[in-house]
C-alpha cells in the first residue's frame, strides 16, 4: 500500500470516527456540530490525498467525477462531436475500431467519410463516426467539411499520396 493511500485512508477513517462519535469527548475531542465539520474536513482531506495523479503530479479531476457518475448514463445524455452536432454517447462494440479505421484510411489513400467507413468495415454509422472522431481527437486525422455537400471528410495526412 502506497503512502498516499495509507494516509488518505487514515484521514477518511478519522473523519468517519469523528462524525460517529460526535456525542462523546473521547477518544476524539470534538463534540456537537464541530464534530461534523471536522469530520467532513478530514474525509475531504483523505479523498484529496487519495485522488489519482498523472505523471507530473497533477490531480486527474475526471477520475473524481467518474466516481459520482452512474454506470448507466441517461438516454438523453448528449455530447457534441467535432462538427458541432450532438450525438448520444455510447460504448463501442469493438475496442479496436480506431485501428481498423487507420487500416482503411491507408487503403483509401488518406480520405474517409463516415458512411464510407461504415460500409467498408461493416459496422453501424455511430461506431464509424466514433472511430473517426477518436482518430481526430488523437491527432492522426483532421475533419474537413465539403462546402458543396456539407458532408464531413476525415483526412489522414500520414496516408495521403506524396507529391513527388
N, C-alpha and C positions, 0 to 999 in steps of 0.2 A: 504494500500500500504506500503510495507516494505521500510526501509531507503535506502537500496541499490538500489532498483528500482526507488525511488524518485530521488536520486542524479544521477543515471545513465541517467534517462530521462532528468534531468536538464542540464547535460553536453551535451547530444545529441542536445537538443533544442538550447543551446547557440552556439554550433558548427554550426548548420544549419543557425541560425541568422547571425553569423559571416560571413559565406560564402555568404548568400543572401544580406547582407548589406555591401559588400566589398568596395563600392564607397563612402560611407559617414563615417566621423569620429565619428558620434553619432548614436545610443547610445553605440556602441562598438568601442573602439578606434583604431582598426587595419584597415588598408586600403591597397588596392592593393594586391600583391602576398602574403604578410604576413597574410592577412585575410584568404586566402585559407589554408595556412599552419596551422595557429592557429585553424581554424575551423575544419580541419581534425583531428588535435590532440585532440580537445575537443570531437569530435564524437567518436574517438577511445577510449578515456578515458571513455566515457559514456558506450560504448559497453563492455569494460573490467570490469567496475563496475557491470554491469547487468548480466554478464556471470553466468550460473548456477554452483553451487559448491556442492561438496559431503559433507559427514558428518564431515570430517576433515578440511574442508575449501579449499580443492584443487579445482582448476578450472577443469570443465569437458569439455575438448577441443573437444571431439567427438560431443558434442551438438552444438558447434560453426560450426564445419564442416558440420553438418546436415543442417544448415541454408543455406549454399551455394550449397548443392546438390539438384538436381531436384527431384521431387517426382517420376518420372518415369525414372529409370536408363536406359542407352542404352542397347540394346540387347546383345552386346558383352562384357558387364561388367563382369569380371570373378573374382573369389576368389579361394584360394587354400583351400582344405579341409584337414583333418588330414592325409590322405595318400599321400599328395603332388600333387594330381591330381587337375586340375582346373574344377570347376563346376559353372554353371551360378547361380548367387544369385537370389533367388525368395522368395516371401512370402509363408508361409504355409497356406494350405486351412483350417487346423484345429489347433487352437492355443494350444490345449491340447495334441498335438501329443506326447510330451515327457512323459506325464503321462501315455498315452496308451502304449508307448514303455516300461515304467517301469513295468506296469502290465504284459505285455507279457514276459519280462525278468524274472519275478518271476515265471510265469507258466513254462517257458522253462529252469529253473534251472540256470539262470545267463549267458548264452551264446547265442548271436543272430548274425545273418548275415543280410545284407541289404535286400537280396531277401526274406529270411525267414520272416523278419519283414513286408515287403510289402505284402506278400501273407497272412499272419495271420491277419493283420489289414485291408486288402483290400484297400490299398492306393497306389499311384504311388511310384515308386522307389525313385524319388527325395525327396518326403516327408519322406519316411522311412529313407533315408540317413541323411536328415536334422534333424529328430528327434533323431536319434542315435548320430549324431555329437553334438547336443545340450546337450545330457546326458554326452558325453565325455568332453565337454567344462566345464560343471558344476562339473565334478569330480566324478560322480556316475558310470562312465564306463571308461574302457581303451580300446584302439584299438590295436589289435594284428593281424599280417598278417601270414597266414599259408604259410610256406616256400614251400610246395609241390604244392599248387594250386594258391597261390598268392592272395587269397581272404581275405578280411578284416573281422575279427570277433570282436564283441564288448563283453567284459567281464564285468559283473556286480558283483563285489566281494560280495556285500551285499546278493545276491541271489544264490551264489554258494553253493553246498552242503557242509555241515560241516563235517569234518573228525572227527569221534568220536573214 
